[in-house]
Amino acid sequence: MNFDLSKIINLIKRTGDRYIINDGDDLFVLLPFSDYSDLIAEKKAKIGPVNNLSEEELLRKINSEIIQWKMTQPESTIQESFFQELDKKGLEESSEEQYYLEPID
């Protein structure tokens, strides 16, 4: 593989893009170090906090994230989805046979 690495690095500096090098068997990505460190930090932030939590702590975290999500949703969207769920359940239940019992005198 013949290429001028300095030309590629200059191109990356100018454009901010990433460069993929195909070595035949393997692929390598050339990117600025700051981008790489951001990717690593992002990966650790996603994985790290959850692995060290107990079950109870994890449930609290999930519930707090759900609450935060609900607070960002418009009120009508939450109500509509709630009523849509009720409608679905109603359709599922209505497909069953229903029996009515009346007292005999």
KOLBA-276448 format. One record per residue: x, y, z of N, C-alpha, C, O in turn; residue in three letters. Coordinates in nm, 3 decimals. Atoms other than C-alpha are relative to their C-alpha. Layout:
# KOLBA-276448
+---------+---------+---------+---------+---------+---------+---------+---------+---------+---------+---------+---------+---------+
!      nu !      nv !      nw !     cau !     cav !     caw !      cu !      cv !      cw !      ou !      ov !      ow ! residuo !
+---------+---------+---------+---------+---------+---------+---------+---------+---------+---------+---------+---------+---------+
!       X !       Y !       Z !       X !       Y !       Z !       X !       Y !       Z !       X !       Y !       Z !     Ala !
...
+---------+---------+---------+---------+---------+---------+---------+---------+---------+---------+---------+---------+---------+
***
This chain:
# KOLBA-276448
+---------+---------+---------+---------+---------+---------+---------+---------+---------+---------+---------+---------+---------+
!      nu !      nv !      nw !     cau !     cav !     caw !      cu !      cv !      cw !      ou !      ov !      ow ! residuo !
+---------+---------+---------+---------+---------+---------+---------+---------+---------+---------+---------+---------+---------+
!   0.086 !  -0.116 !   0.000 !   0.000 !   0.000 !   0.000 !   0.091 !   0.122 !   0.000 !   0.170 !   0.143 !   0.092 !     Met !
!  -0.081 !  -0.121 !   0.012 !   0.160 !   0.324 !  -0.116 !  -0.090 !   0.122 !   0.008 !  -0.177 !   0.143 !  -0.076 !     Asn !
!   0.073 !  -0.126 !  -0.012 !   0.021 !   0.652 !   0.007 !   0.082 !   0.093 !   0.088 !   0.167 !   0.050 !   0.165 !     Phe !
!  -0.070 !  -0.100 !  -0.079 !   0.145 !   0.971 !   0.160 !  -0.087 !   0.036 !   0.120 !  -0.189 !   0.104 !   0.106 !     Asp !
!   0.077 !  -0.018 !  -0.121 !   0.021 !   0.978 !   0.518 !  -0.016 !   0.148 !   0.035 !  -0.121 !   0.187 !   0.086 !     Leu !
!   0.009 !  -0.143 !  -0.034 !   0.095 !   1.349 !   0.562 !  -0.110 !   0.069 !  -0.081 !  -0.176 !   0.159 !  -0.029 !     Ser !
!   0.108 !  -0.057 !   0.080 !  -0.144 !   1.435 !   0.274 !  -0.136 !  -0.036 !   0.058 !  -0.227 !   0.047 !   0.062 !     Lys !
!   0.126 !   0.044 !  -0.058 !  -0.419 !   1.231 !   0.435 !  -0.027 !   0.075 !   0.130 !  -0.139 !   0.119 !   0.154 !     Ile !
!   0.016 !  -0.071 !  -0.127 !  -0.359 !   1.392 !   0.775 !  -0.038 !   0.145 !  -0.024 !  -0.124 !   0.199 !   0.047 !     Ile !
!   0.036 !  -0.139 !   0.033 !  -0.372 !   1.740 !   0.620 !  -0.144 !   0.010 !  -0.048 !  -0.216 !   0.104 !  -0.013 !     Asn !
!   0.139 !   0.002 !   0.047 !  -0.699 !   1.651 !   0.446 !  -0.096 !  -0.015 !   0.118 !  -0.199 !   0.053 !   0.123 !     Leu !
!   0.084 !   0.020 !  -0.119 !  -0.846 !   1.529 !   0.776 !  -0.007 !   0.128 !   0.082 !  -0.113 !   0.165 !   0.132 !     Ile !
!  -0.003 !  -0.125 !  -0.076 !  -0.737 !   1.851 !   0.949 !  -0.088 !   0.106 !  -0.066 !  -0.158 !   0.180 !   0.002 !     Lys !
!   0.080 !  -0.101 !   0.072 !  -0.901 !   2.065 !   0.678 !  -0.148 !  -0.030 !   0.004 !  -0.230 !   0.060 !   0.021 !     Arg !
!   0.141 !   0.035 !   0.015 !  -1.227 !   1.873 !   0.650 !  -0.066 !  -0.048 !   0.129 !  -0.188 !  -0.039 !   0.144 !     Thr !
!   0.057 !   0.057 !  -0.122 !  -1.270 !   1.716 !   0.994 !  -0.057 !  -0.138 !  -0.023 !  -0.120 !  -0.195 !   0.067 !     Gly !
!   0.051 !   0.133 !   0.033 !  -1.358 !   1.389 !   0.820 !   0.089 !  -0.108 !   0.061 !   0.192 !  -0.080 !   0.122 !     Asp !
!  -0.078 !   0.117 !  -0.041 !  -1.234 !   1.042 !   0.904 !   0.040 !  -0.074 !  -0.126 !  -0.027 !  -0.066 !  -0.229 !     Arg !
!  -0.053 !   0.068 !   0.116 !  -1.031 !   0.828 !   0.671 !   0.008 !  -0.149 !   0.030 !   0.061 !  -0.187 !   0.135 !     Tyr !
!  -0.004 !   0.145 !  -0.019 !  -1.070 !   0.451 !   0.632 !   0.109 !  -0.058 !  -0.089 !   0.114 !  -0.032 !  -0.210 !     Ile !
!  -0.110 !   0.064 !   0.074 !  -0.764 !   0.252 !   0.531 !  -0.029 !  -0.148 !  -0.008 !  -0.050 !  -0.214 !   0.094 !     Ile !
!   0.024 !   0.142 !   0.023 !  -0.820 !  -0.091 !   0.378 !   0.135 !  -0.066 !  -0.026 !   0.200 !  -0.038 !  -0.126 !     Asn !
!  -0.129 !   0.068 !   0.010 !  -0.517 !  -0.312 !   0.433 !  -0.015 !  -0.136 !  -0.069 !   0.077 !  -0.217 !  -0.066 !     Asp !
!   0.026 !   0.129 !   0.062 !  -0.669 !  -0.601 !   0.243 !  -0.080 !  -0.089 !   0.093 !  -0.190 !  -0.131 !   0.060 !     Gly !
!   0.069 !   0.084 !  -0.098 !  -0.762 !  -0.803 !   0.551 !  -0.074 !   0.083 !   0.104 !  -0.184 !   0.048 !   0.147 !     Asp !
!   0.055 !  -0.081 !  -0.108 !  -0.830 !  -0.529 !   0.803 !  -0.034 !   0.140 !  -0.049 !   0.021 !   0.189 !  -0.147 !     Asp !
!   0.034 !  -0.140 !   0.024 !  -0.991 !  -0.187 !   0.803 !   0.047 !   0.082 !   0.120 !   0.029 !   0.040 !   0.234 !     Leu !
!  -0.045 !  -0.090 !  -0.106 !  -0.840 !   0.100 !   1.003 !  -0.062 !   0.136 !  -0.025 !  -0.080 !   0.178 !  -0.139 !     Phe !
!   0.058 !  -0.133 !   0.012 !  -0.993 !   0.439 !   1.076 !   0.100 !   0.100 !   0.054 !   0.152 !   0.084 !   0.165 !     Val !
!  -0.089 !  -0.108 !  -0.040 !  -0.777 !   0.748 !   1.093 !  -0.088 !   0.121 !   0.031 !  -0.162 !   0.169 !  -0.055 !     Leu !
!   0.083 !  -0.112 !  -0.041 !  -0.938 !   1.031 !   1.290 !   0.078 !   0.082 !   0.102 !   0.173 !   0.033 !   0.163 !     Leu !
!  -0.068 !  -0.083 !  -0.099 !  -0.833 !   1.322 !   1.511 !  -0.011 !  -0.062 !   0.140 !  -0.111 !  -0.124 !   0.174 !     Pro !
!  -0.004 !   0.058 !  -0.134 !  -0.735 !   1.221 !   1.865 !  -0.115 !   0.049 !   0.086 !  -0.170 !  -0.028 !   0.165 !     Phe !
!   0.111 !  -0.053 !  -0.080 !  -0.998 !   1.449 !   2.018 !  -0.130 !  -0.073 !  -0.031 !  -0.209 !  -0.101 !   0.060 !     Ser !
!   0.119 !   0.077 !   0.037 !  -1.270 !   1.266 !   1.823 !   0.005 !  -0.140 !   0.061 !  -0.096 !  -0.191 !   0.110 !     Asp !
!  -0.016 !   0.134 !  -0.056 !  -1.130 !   0.931 !   1.937 !  -0.025 !   0.002 !   0.151 !  -0.094 !  -0.085 !   0.203 !     Tyr !
!   0.019 !  -0.006 !  -0.145 !  -1.118 !   1.036 !   2.303 !  -0.147 !   0.027 !   0.034 !  -0.197 !  -0.023 !   0.135 !     Ser !
!   0.144 !  -0.022 !  -0.022 !  -1.477 !   1.165 !   2.276 !  -0.079 !  -0.130 !  -0.016 !  -0.170 !  -0.157 !   0.062 !     Asp !
!   0.068 !   0.127 !   0.022 !  -1.588 !   0.827 !   2.138 !   0.021 !  -0.094 !   0.119 !  -0.073 !  -0.161 !   0.162 !     Leu !
!  -0.030 !   0.087 !  -0.115 !  -1.416 !   0.641 !   2.423 !  -0.077 !   0.048 !   0.124 !  -0.135 !  -0.033 !   0.196 !     Ile !
!   0.071 !  -0.055 !  -0.117 !  -1.563 !   0.874 !   2.687 !  -0.150 !  -0.028 !  -0.011 !  -0.214 !  -0.060 !   0.089 !     Ala !
!   0.142 !   0.026 !   0.023 !  -1.910 !   0.833 !   2.533 !  -0.033 !  -0.146 !   0.029 !  -0.134 !  -0.177 !   0.091 !     Glu !
!   0.021 !   0.143 !  -0.020 !  -1.876 !   0.455 !   2.536 !   0.003 !  -0.033 !   0.150 !  -0.081 !  -0.108 !   0.198 !     Lys !
!  -0.010 !   0.025 !  -0.144 !  -1.767 !   0.453 !   2.902 !  -0.120 !   0.057 !   0.074 !  -0.168 !  -0.002 !   0.170 !     Lys !
!   0.115 !  -0.062 !  -0.067 !  -2.051 !   0.687 !   2.999 !  -0.125 !  -0.086 !  -0.017 !  -0.208 !  -0.094 !   0.074 !     Ala !
!   0.118 !   0.083 !   0.024 !  -2.308 !   0.453 !   2.843 !   0.007 !  -0.132 !   0.077 !  -0.095 !  -0.179 !   0.127 !     Lys !
!  -0.014 !   0.132 !  -0.060 !  -2.169 !   0.130 !   2.988 !   0.028 !   0.006 !   0.149 !  -0.033 !  -0.067 !   0.227 !     Ile !
!  -0.052 !  -0.002 !  -0.136 !  -1.999 !   0.225 !   3.312 !  -0.103 !   0.013 !   0.111 !  -0.107 !  -0.073 !   0.198 !     Gly !
!   0.089 !  -0.021 !  -0.113 !  -2.274 !   0.361 !   3.536 !  -0.098 !  -0.114 !   0.025 !  -0.135 !  -0.139 !   0.140 !     Pro !
!   0.101 !   0.104 !  -0.016 !  -2.516 !   0.075 !   3.476 !   0.061 !  -0.128 !   0.058 !  -0.005 !  -0.198 !   0.135 !     Val !
!  -0.061 !   0.125 !  -0.046 !  -2.272 !  -0.210 !   3.543 !   0.021 !  -0.004 !   0.150 !   0.018 !  -0.112 !   0.209 !     Asn !
!  -0.032 !  -0.003 !  -0.143 !  -2.198 !  -0.098 !   3.899 !  -0.123 !   0.019 !   0.089 !  -0.108 !   0.031 !   0.210 !     Asn !
!   0.120 !  -0.026 !  -0.077 !  -2.561 !  -0.051 !   4.008 !  -0.062 !  -0.130 !   0.050 !  -0.057 !  -0.233 !  -0.018 !     Leu !
!   0.079 !   0.114 !  -0.048 !  -2.760 !  -0.288 !   4.225 !  -0.134 !   0.001 !  -0.074 !  -0.165 !   0.095 !  -0.147 !     Ser !
!   0.128 !   0.009 !   0.069 !  -3.099 !  -0.400 !   4.101 !  -0.092 !   0.115 !   0.040 !  -0.160 !   0.173 !  -0.044 !     Glu !
!   0.086 !  -0.107 !  -0.048 !  -3.279 !  -0.147 !   4.318 !   0.045 !   0.136 !  -0.056 !  -0.038 !   0.218 !  -0.096 !     Glu !
!  -0.052 !  -0.126 !   0.054 !  -3.052 !   0.138 !   4.206 !  -0.030 !   0.012 !  -0.149 !  -0.063 !   0.120 !  -0.198 !     Glu !
!   0.029 !   0.000 !   0.143 !  -3.099 !   0.038 !   3.843 !  -0.147 !   0.032 !  -0.025 !  -0.179 !   0.109 !  -0.116 !     Leu !
!   0.142 !  -0.029 !   0.015 !  -3.477 !   0.042 !   3.882 !  -0.030 !   0.147 !   0.028 !  -0.109 !   0.210 !  -0.042 !     Leu !
!   0.019 !  -0.143 !  -0.027 !  -3.462 !   0.387 !   4.040 !   0.048 !   0.085 !  -0.116 !  -0.017 !   0.182 !  -0.154 !     Arg !
!  -0.055 !  -0.076 !   0.113 !  -3.243 !   0.511 !   3.755 !  -0.094 !  -0.007 !  -0.120 !  -0.120 !   0.095 !  -0.184 !     Lys !
!   0.092 !   0.017 !   0.113 !  -3.480 !   0.370 !   3.492 !  -0.127 !   0.082 !   0.023 !  -0.174 !   0.151 !  -0.067 !     Ile !
!   0.122 !  -0.075 !  -0.031 !  -3.784 !   0.518 !   3.667 !   0.022 !   0.150 !  -0.010 !  -0.064 !   0.222 !  -0.061 !     Asn !
!  -0.026 !  -0.144 !   0.009 !  -3.621 !   0.860 !   3.695 !   0.016 !   0.044 !  -0.146 !  -0.025 !   0.153 !  -0.183 !     Ser !
!  -0.012 !  -0.033 !   0.143 !  -3.532 !   0.851 !   3.324 !  -0.136 !   0.001 !  -0.068 !  -0.160 !   0.084 !  -0.156 !     Glu !
!   0.136 !   0.001 !   0.056 !  -3.892 !   0.761 !   3.240 !  -0.073 !   0.127 !   0.039 !  -0.142 !   0.188 !  -0.043 !     Ile !
!   0.064 !  -0.124 !  -0.046 !  -4.014 !   1.053 !   3.450 !   0.053 !   0.119 !  -0.078 !  -0.024 !   0.206 !  -0.120 !     Ile !
!  -0.059 !  -0.110 !   0.078 !  -3.770 !   1.288 !   3.276 !  -0.052 !   0.000 !  -0.142 !  -0.082 !   0.106 !  -0.198 !     Gln !
!   0.051 !   0.009 !   0.137 !  -3.885 !   1.160 !   2.938 !  -0.144 !   0.049 !  -0.007 !  -0.180 !   0.125 !  -0.097 !     Trp !
!   0.140 !  -0.041 !   0.000 !  -4.251 !   1.207 !   3.028 !  -0.014 !   0.151 !   0.015 !  -0.105 !   0.211 !  -0.043 !     Lys !
!   0.007 !  -0.145 !  -0.020 !  -4.182 !   1.564 !   3.140 !   0.032 !   0.075 !  -0.130 !  -0.013 !   0.188 !  -0.147 !     Met !
!  -0.033 !  -0.066 !   0.126 !  -4.041 !   1.644 !   2.794 !  -0.106 !  -0.022 !  -0.107 !  -0.106 !   0.046 !  -0.210 !     Thr !
!   0.103 !   0.030 !   0.098 !  -4.342 !   1.497 !   2.613 !  -0.119 !   0.093 !   0.019 !  -0.155 !   0.126 !   0.132 !     Gln !
!   0.123 !  -0.081 !  -0.013 !  -4.644 !   1.714 !   2.534 !  -0.109 !  -0.083 !   0.070 !  -0.117 !  -0.204 !   0.051 !     Pro !
!   0.105 !   0.066 !  -0.077 !  -4.939 !   1.631 !   2.759 !  -0.094 !  -0.081 !  -0.090 !  -0.132 !  -0.193 !  -0.057 !     Glu !
!   0.095 !   0.068 !   0.089 !  -5.164 !   1.539 !   2.466 !   0.058 !  -0.129 !  -0.055 !  -0.015 !  -0.226 !  -0.075 !     Ser !
!  -0.063 !   0.121 !   0.052 !  -4.912 !   1.284 !   2.334 !  -0.009 !  -0.113 !   0.100 !  -0.039 !  -0.226 !   0.064 !     Thr !
!   0.006 !   0.102 !  -0.103 !  -4.902 !   1.099 !   2.664 !  -0.143 !  -0.051 !   0.014 !  -0.166 !  -0.171 !   0.024 !     Ile !
!   0.139 !   0.041 !  -0.014 !  -5.281 !   1.099 !   2.693 !  -0.045 !  -0.081 !  -0.120 !  -0.115 !  -0.181 !  -0.103 !     Gln !
!   0.040 !   0.074 !   0.120 !  -5.327 !   0.984 !   2.333 !   0.056 !  -0.141 !   0.003 !  -0.016 !  -0.236 !  -0.028 !     Glu !
!  -0.057 !   0.133 !  -0.003 !  -5.087 !   0.694 !   2.376 !  -0.066 !  -0.085 !   0.108 !  -0.084 !  -0.206 !   0.090 !     Ser !
!   0.070 !   0.073 !  -0.106 !  -5.261 !   0.598 !   2.702 !  -0.134 !  -0.051 !  -0.051 !  -0.169 !  -0.168 !  -0.030 !     Phe !
!   0.130 !   0.041 !   0.051 !  -5.601 !   0.593 !   2.532 !   0.014 !  -0.102 !  -0.114 !  -0.072 !  -0.188 !  -0.129 !     Phe !
!  -0.022 !   0.100 !   0.104 !  -5.459 !   0.401 !   2.235 !   0.025 !  -0.137 !   0.061 !  -0.024 !  -0.238 !   0.011 !     Gln !
!  -0.023 !   0.127 !  -0.070 !  -5.335 !   0.134 !   2.476 !  -0.131 !  -0.057 !   0.053 !  -0.156 !  -0.177 !   0.044 !     Glu !
!   0.129 !   0.046 !  -0.050 !  -5.680 !   0.118 !   2.634 !  -0.084 !  -0.057 !  -0.113 !  -0.149 !  -0.160 !  -0.097 !     Leu !
!   0.076 !   0.049 !   0.115 !  -5.839 !   0.079 !   2.291 !   0.050 !  -0.137 !  -0.044 !  -0.030 !  -0.226 !  -0.074 !     Asp !
!  -0.055 !   0.129 !   0.040 !  -5.601 !  -0.205 !   2.203 !  -0.044 !  -0.109 !   0.095 !  -0.084 !  -0.218 !   0.053 !     Lys !
!   0.042 !   0.100 !  -0.098 !  -5.679 !  -0.385 !   2.526 !  -0.148 !  -0.029 !  -0.012 !  -0.191 !  -0.143 !   0.003 !     Lys !
!   0.143 !   0.019 !   0.017 !  -6.049 !  -0.329 !   2.469 !  -0.030 !  -0.089 !  -0.119 !  -0.120 !  -0.173 !  -0.113 !     Gly !
!   0.020 !   0.084 !   0.118 !  -6.024 !  -0.485 !   2.123 !   0.037 !  -0.144 !   0.030 !  -0.031 !  -0.236 !  -0.014 !     Leu !
!  -0.042 !   0.135 !  -0.033 !  -5.837 !  -0.783 !   2.259 !  -0.104 !  -0.069 !   0.088 !  -0.137 !  -0.186 !   0.068 !     Glu !
!   0.098 !   0.058 !  -0.090 !  -6.092 !  -0.836 !   2.535 !  -0.134 !  -0.022 !  -0.068 !  -0.205 !  -0.115 !  -0.032 !     Glu !
!   0.130 !   0.012 !   0.064 !  -6.392 !  -0.786 !   2.307 !  -0.008 !  -0.120 !  -0.093 !  -0.117 !  -0.162 !  -0.131 !     Ser !
!   0.002 !   0.116 !   0.087 !  -6.288 !  -1.078 !   2.089 !  -0.036 !  -0.128 !   0.076 !  -0.067 !  -0.230 !   0.014 !     Ser !
!   0.039 !   0.115 !  -0.080 !  -6.360 !  -1.315 !   2.378 !  -0.152 !  -0.007 !   0.011 !  -0.221 !   0.095 !   0.001 !     Glu !
!   0.143 !   0.015 !  -0.019 !  -6.707 !  -1.458 !   2.429 !  -0.039 !   0.054 !   0.136 !   0.033 !   0.036 !   0.235 !     Glu !
!   0.048 !  -0.056 !  -0.126 !  -6.909 !  -1.281 !   2.695 !  -0.130 !  -0.068 !   0.038 !  -0.217 !  -0.091 !  -0.046 !     Gln !
!   0.120 !   0.065 !  -0.052 !  -7.171 !  -1.445 !   2.913 !  -0.061 !   0.091 !   0.105 !   0.009 !   0.155 !   0.183 !     Tyr !
!   0.072 !  -0.077 !  -0.099 !  -7.437 !  -1.272 !   3.118 !  -0.087 !  -0.096 !   0.082 !  -0.158 !  -0.179 !   0.027 !     Tyr !
!   0.078 !   0.084 !  -0.087 !  -7.593 !  -1.438 !   3.417 !  -0.112 !   0.084 !   0.062 !  -0.089 !   0.195 !   0.110 !     Leu !
!   0.115 !  -0.068 !  -0.061 !  -7.940 !  -1.342 !   3.539 !  -0.058 !  -0.092 !   0.105 !  -0.063 !  -0.214 !   0.087 !     Glu !
!   0.058 !   0.086 !  -0.104 !  -8.101 !  -1.461 !   3.855 !  -0.131 !  -0.064 !  -0.048 !  -0.207 !  -0.004 !  -0.124 !     Pro !
!   0.124 !   0.070 !   0.032 !  -8.379 !  -1.715 !   3.822 !  -0.094 !   0.013 !   0.117 !  -0.055 !  -0.012 !   0.231 !     Ile !
!   0.100 !  -0.016 !  -0.106 !  -8.699 !  -1.647 !   4.020 !  -0.068 !  -0.129 !   0.033 !  -0.155 !  -0.132 !   0.120 !     Asp !
+---------+---------+---------+---------+---------+---------+---------+---------+---------+---------+---------+---------+---------+
***
